[in-house]
Amino acid sequence: MKHIVVLSGAGVSAESGLKTFRDADGLWEGHDVMEVATPEGFAKNPELVLNFYNERRKQLLQVKPNSAHYDLASLEKDYKVTIITQNVDDLHERAGSTNVIHLHGELLKARSIENNEIIPWDKDMKLGDLCAKGHQIRPHIVWFGEAVPMIDLAVEVCKTADILIIIGTSMQVYPAAGLKDFVKPGTPIYYIDPNPATIHDKHVKTIKEKASTGMKMVIKSLTS
């Protein structure tokens, strides 16, 4: 089976009603990014940070996958599919995708501040919530200034791609934006986004559409 690798971003989940974290003014839900998405912000005001992600988690539990998520999952009938996502939601998994790499962590997981033990977590997180070894837990989110633990695996996966689909991402956030450079030369690339970045590669087919519309076009192209 051919291997399709998918790089997905916030534009996929936006159609389910999940707001992209960053607003036009650069704020995240009214907060400076340094307050709620850095280790320093957590050290300064952990309660603010925990509440910020509690609200994101509540929002996630109220939405459902959209047709783009389901269309990506349907590719598994005919292809090996690996999704590498910048999204911290579980909508790809809920739609049926079985092989998802989360570059930036997951809202529905927590981890210990001491040993990175990962814990399933679907309720509010408070100061005093501890891991099995007695340490405070924090959101399982990769904050600015932190290493991206899954990036090496993502690079290796991209090297094996027969087809690359980039969907719902501006390709501006690194290291995720650099992953396309690891696919083999000549690999067909479909890039779906209403406002795509310019990629100088004759093998890139750019589709200036929202995720759900663009995926219908990609599937039609793959099956024709």
PyMOL commands that set and color helices and strands:
alter all, ss='L'
color gray80, all
select helices_A, chain A and resi 10-14+33-36+39-44+46-60+67-77+91-95+151-158+176-182+211-223
alter helices_A, ss='H'
color red, helices_A
select strands_A, chain A and resi 3-8+80-85+100-102+105-112+118-120+137-141+163-167+189-192+204-207
alter strands_A, ss='S'
color yellow, strands_A
deselect
rebuild
show_as cartoon
